[in-house]
């Protein structure tokens, strides 16, 4: 039996990304929204560790700060900030959808690109303000 679909074959699941299904902006934004939700949960653990080190005393805070201010700590915080801004922008988009607005295909794509651009711009603004 052939793995390729024929004209009479039943449609394949859209989750079969690969030779049968071309990823679209809408599906990638949806997957990214879920991934950023997981990333936010993990990043929140990082923030809890920061608070616990501050409560544990000066030496514990200094040790944590050394990791947080390293290149990998800064990269994690940059990723967490972007995940937060992406999740925020896409959440606002979903609020409009919950109100029944923005379902036209052109609007879906325009707001999708706006979510991507907005998350990058907001992340840059947060980091610019943090580095002042």
C-alpha positions as CSV (number, residue, x, y, z in Angstrom):
1,X,0.0,0.0,0.0
2,X,1.3,3.4,-1.0
3,X,2.0,6.1,1.7
4,X,1.0,8.8,-0.7
5,X,-2.6,9.9,-0.8
6,X,-4.6,9.3,-3.9
7,X,-7.6,11.2,-5.2
8,X,-10.0,8.7,-3.6
9,X,-8.1,8.5,-0.3
10,X,-9.5,10.1,2.9
11,X,-7.9,13.4,3.8
12,X,-4.9,13.2,6.1
13,X,-4.7,14.9,9.5
14,X,-3.4,18.4,9.4
15,X,-0.9,17.4,12.0
16,X,1.0,15.3,9.5
17,X,3.6,18.0,8.9
18,X,6.0,16.8,6.2
19,X,5.5,15.8,2.6
20,X,1.7,15.8,2.9
21,X,0.9,19.0,4.7
22,X,2.5,22.4,4.2
23,X,2.8,24.4,7.5
24,X,0.8,27.6,7.3
25,X,1.2,30.8,9.3
26,X,-2.0,30.1,11.3
27,X,-0.8,26.6,12.4
28,X,2.7,27.8,13.2
29,X,1.3,30.7,15.3
30,X,-1.0,28.3,17.2
31,X,1.9,25.9,17.9
32,X,4.1,28.8,19.0
33,X,1.3,30.1,21.3
34,X,1.3,26.7,23.1
35,X,5.1,26.5,23.2
36,X,5.4,30.0,24.7
37,X,2.9,29.0,27.3
38,X,5.2,26.2,28.4
39,X,8.2,28.5,28.2
40,X,6.4,31.0,30.4
41,X,5.8,28.4,33.0
42,X,9.5,27.3,33.0
43,X,10.6,31.0,33.0
44,X,8.4,31.6,36.0
45,X,10.4,28.9,37.9
46,X,13.5,30.9,37.0
47,X,11.9,34.0,38.6
48,X,10.9,31.9,41.7
49,X,14.5,30.8,42.0
50,X,15.5,34.5,41.9
51,X,13.1,35.4,44.7
52,X,14.2,32.4,46.8
53,X,17.8,33.4,46.4
54,X,17.0,36.9,47.5
55,X,15.2,35.5,50.6
56,X,18.1,33.1,51.3
57,X,20.6,35.8,51.9
58,X,23.4,37.8,50.2
59,X,25.6,34.9,49.2
60,X,22.8,32.9,47.6
61,X,21.6,36.0,45.8
62,X,25.2,36.7,44.5
63,X,25.5,33.1,43.3
64,X,22.2,33.3,41.4
65,X,23.0,36.8,40.0
66,X,26.3,35.4,38.6
67,X,24.2,32.9,36.6
68,X,21.5,35.4,35.7
69,X,24.0,37.9,34.4
70,X,26.0,35.4,32.3
71,X,25.4,35.0,28.6
72,X,23.1,32.0,29.0
73,X,21.1,33.7,31.8
74,X,20.6,36.8,29.6
75,X,19.6,34.5,26.7
76,X,17.1,32.7,28.8
77,X,15.6,36.0,30.0
78,X,15.5,37.4,26.5
79,X,13.6,34.2,25.4
80,X,11.3,34.5,28.4
81,X,10.6,38.2,27.6
82,X,9.8,37.4,24.0
83,X,7.5,34.5,25.0
84,X,5.7,36.8,27.4
85,X,5.2,39.5,24.7
86,X,4.2,36.9,22.1
87,X,1.7,35.3,24.4
88,X,0.3,38.7,25.3
89,X,-0.1,39.9,21.7
90,X,-1.6,36.6,20.6
91,X,-3.9,36.5,23.6
92,X,-5.3,39.9,22.6
93,X,-5.8,38.5,19.1
94,X,-7.7,35.6,20.7
95,X,-9.9,38.0,22.7
96,X,-11.1,39.5,19.4
97,X,-11.8,36.1,18.1
98,X,-13.8,35.3,21.2
99,X,-15.9,38.3,20.4
100,X,-16.5,37.0,16.9
101,X,-14.2,39.5,15.1
102,X,-11.3,39.0,12.7
103,X,-12.1,35.7,11.1
104,X,-11.7,36.8,7.5
105,X,-8.7,35.1,6.1
106,X,-6.9,38.4,5.2
107,X,-7.5,39.6,8.7
108,X,-6.3,36.4,10.3
109,X,-3.0,36.7,8.3
110,X,-2.6,40.5,9.0
111,X,-3.1,40.0,12.7
112,X,-0.8,37.0,12.7
113,X,2.0,39.1,11.2
114,X,1.1,41.9,13.6
115,X,1.5,39.5,16.6
116,X,5.0,38.5,15.4
117,X,6.1,42.1,14.8
118,X,4.5,43.4,18.0
119,X,6.2,40.7,20.1
120,X,9.6,41.6,18.7
121,X,9.1,45.3,19.1
122,X,7.7,45.0,22.6
123,X,10.6,42.7,23.6
124,X,13.1,45.2,22.2
125,X,11.4,48.0,24.1
126,X,11.5,46.1,27.4
127,X,15.1,45.3,27.0
128,X,16.0,48.9,26.0
129,X,14.3,50.2,29.1
130,X,15.9,47.5,31.3
131,X,19.4,48.4,30.0
132,X,19.0,52.1,30.7
